[in-house]
Amino acid sequence: MTALPAPPPAARPAVIEGDDGRSRCAWAAADAEYRRYHDEEWGVPLHGDRAILEKLCLEGFQAGLSWITILRRRPAFREVFHDFEPEKVAAMTADDVDRLMTDARIIRNRAKIEATIGNARATLELTREAPGALDALVWSFAPPRQDRPKQWADVPAVTPESTALSKELRKRGFRFVGPTTVYALMQSGGLVDDHLEGCWKATSGD
């Protein structure tokens, strides 16, 4: 999993208690926005074509960067990409791409900007006759519940399910959807629950 901070050194605990008395996965302990994301979003089941398109595109923008970089820019991403409404994003043009390449509030990567527009068009193609089809497709690859991880080393970066979903999305025209990116989507969207044993979210979800 590359969308979150590197795991803590082995000598440090996998779960850290915060000043609010809650024990969290160690990656979420040091930054207030990470704590909010960990507590409110990461691992919570995500549904809806628009919501899944947004998260898929943001995970694609994250590739090669830290996830906190994306979180802090998410309001701007939502603004420039019309809240990731597929119809509006799909209608964006080459002029829009050129304009976004000058917008320092987002990640100015032409290939990723163009992929976001292309992914919106792929979403429309998939859902035009069947609203909810992107949601259903992604969730059809959710794996059976696994044993809860105890250490960061127990958390995979890629799984057979993320590899299969990546292949299916690519076949349908989506880009920047490699197996690692897709597994990060699965984690953040609640298809898998990788909160470590001892985390308060793990306890609340069991």
C-alpha positions in Angstrom: 0.0 0.0 0.0 1.7 3.2 -1.1 -1.0 5.8 -0.5 -0.3 6.1 3.2 2.9 6.9 5.1 5.6 4.2 5.3 5.1 1.9 8.3 6.8 2.8 11.5 10.1 1.1 12.4 9.7 -2.4 13.9 10.6 -1.0 17.3 7.6 1.3 17.4 4.1 0.0 18.0 1.8 -0.6 15.1 -1.0 1.2 17.0 -0.5 4.4 18.9 -2.8 6.0 21.5 -3.6 9.6 20.8 -4.1 12.5 23.3 -7.9 11.8 22.9 -7.4 8.4 24.4 -8.1 6.5 21.2 -5.6 4.0 19.8 -5.1 4.3 16.1 -3.0 2.7 13.3 0.4 4.3 13.7 0.3 5.9 10.2 -2.5 8.2 11.4 -1.0 9.3 14.6 1.2 12.3 13.7 -1.1 14.5 11.5 -4.5 15.9 12.3 -5.8 15.5 8.8 -4.6 11.9 8.7 -6.4 11.2 12.0 -9.6 12.7 10.6 -9.3 10.6 7.4 -8.5 7.5 9.4 -11.4 7.9 11.8 -14.0 9.1 9.3 -13.2 7.7 5.9 -10.5 5.0 5.6 -12.2 1.6 5.6 -15.7 2.9 5.6 -17.8 1.3 2.8 -18.0 3.7 -0.1 -20.8 3.6 -2.6 -22.0 5.5 -5.6 -20.6 5.9 -9.1 -19.5 9.6 -8.5 -17.9 8.8 -5.2 -16.0 5.8 -6.5 -14.9 7.8 -9.6 -13.5 10.5 -7.4 -11.6 8.2 -5.1 -10.3 6.2 -8.0 -9.0 9.4 -9.7 -7.5 10.8 -6.5 -5.7 7.5 -5.9 -4.3 7.8 -9.4 -3.1 11.3 -8.7 -1.4 10.0 -5.6 0.9 7.6 -7.5 4.4 8.6 -6.6 3.3 11.1 -3.9 2.1 11.0 -0.3 -1.6 10.6 0.4 -1.6 13.7 2.6 -0.6 15.8 -0.4 -3.8 14.7 -2.1 -6.0 15.1 1.0 -4.8 18.7 1.4 -5.5 19.5 -2.2 -8.9 17.6 -2.4 -11.0 20.7 -2.1 -9.2 22.2 -5.1 -9.5 18.9 -7.0 -13.2 18.8 -6.4 -13.5 22.4 -7.6 -11.6 22.1 -10.8 -13.2 18.7 -11.7 -16.8 19.7 -11.0 -17.1 17.6 -7.8 -16.2 14.6 -10.0 -19.7 14.5 -11.6 -19.0 12.2 -14.5 -21.0 14.1 -17.1 -19.3 17.4 -16.4 -15.8 15.9 -16.2 -16.3 13.9 -19.4 -17.2 17.2 -21.2 -13.9 18.8 -20.4 -11.7 19.7 -23.3 -8.0 20.1 -24.2 -8.3 23.7 -23.3 -9.4 22.7 -19.8 -6.4 20.4 -19.5 -4.1 23.3 -20.5 -5.8 25.5 -17.9 -5.4 23.0 -15.2 -1.7 22.6 -16.0 -1.3 26.2 -14.7 -3.3 25.6 -11.5 -0.8 25.2 -8.6 -3.6 24.1 -6.2 -3.7 20.6 -7.8 -1.1 18.1 -9.1 -0.1 19.4 -12.5 0.5 16.2 -14.3 -1.0 16.2 -17.8 -1.3 12.4 -18.1 -3.2 12.2 -14.8 -5.5 15.1 -15.7 -6.2 13.5 -19.0 -6.8 10.2 -17.3 -9.3 11.7 -15.0 -11.3 13.0 -18.0 -10.9 9.7 -19.7 -12.1 7.8 -16.6 -15.2 10.0 -16.4 -16.0 9.1 -20.0 -15.4 5.4 -19.2 -17.7 5.7 -16.3 -20.4 7.2 -18.5 -20.0 4.4 -21.0 -20.4 1.9 -18.2 -23.3 3.5 -16.4 -25.3 5.1 -19.2 -27.8 2.3 -19.4 -27.2 1.0 -15.9 -26.7 3.7 -13.2 -24.7 2.2 -10.3 -22.7 -0.1 -12.6 -19.3 1.3 -11.6 -20.2 0.8 -8.0 -21.4 -2.7 -8.7 -18.3 -3.6 -10.7 -15.9 -2.4 -8.1 -17.7 -4.1 -5.2 -18.0 -7.4 -7.2 -14.2 -7.8 -6.6 -14.5 -7.3 -2.8 -12.6 -10.3 -1.2 -14.0 -12.5 1.6 -13.2 -11.1 5.0 -9.7 -11.9 6.1 -8.1 -12.2 9.5 -7.4 -8.7 10.9 -3.8 -7.6 10.4 -1.7 -7.3 13.6 1.3 -5.5 12.1 1.9 -3.3 9.1 3.8 -6.2 7.5 0.6 -8.2 7.4 -1.0 -5.6 5.1 -0.5 -6.3 1.4 0.2 -3.8 -1.3 -1.5 -5.9 -4.0 -3.9 -8.8 -3.9 -5.4 -11.2 -6.5 -8.6 -9.2 -6.3 -7.0 -5.8 -6.9 -5.0 -7.3 -9.8 -8.2 -8.7 -11.3 -10.2 -5.5 -10.8 -7.3 -3.5 -12.3 -7.4 -5.7 -15.4 -11.2 -5.3 -15.7 -11.0 -1.5 -15.3 -8.3 -1.2 -17.9 -10.3 -3.3 -20.3 -13.1 -0.8 -19.9 -10.9 2.2 -20.6 -9.8 3.4 -17.2 -6.3 4.6 -16.7 -3.9 5.0 -13.7 -5.6 2.0 -12.2 -2.8 -0.4 -11.5 -3.1 -3.2 -8.9 -1.5 -1.1 -6.1 -3.7 1.9 -6.8 -6.7 -0.3 -6.9 -5.8 -2.0 -3.6 -5.5 1.5 -2.0 -9.0 2.2 -3.3 -10.2 -1.1 -1.8 -8.7 -0.1 1.6 -10.0 3.5 1.6 -13.4 2.4 0.2 -14.0 -0.3 2.7 -13.9 -3.3 0.4 -11.2 -4.5 2.8 -10.7 -3.6 6.4 -7.0 -3.1 7.2 -7.3 -1.3 10.5 -4.7 -3.0 12.7 -5.6 -5.1 15.7 -5.9 -2.7 18.7 -7.0 0.3 16.6 -10.3 1.7 17.9 -11.8 1.5 14.4 -11.0 -2.2 14.3 -12.8 -2.6 17.6 -15.8 -0.6 16.5 -16.0 -2.6 13.2 -15.8 -6.1 14.7 
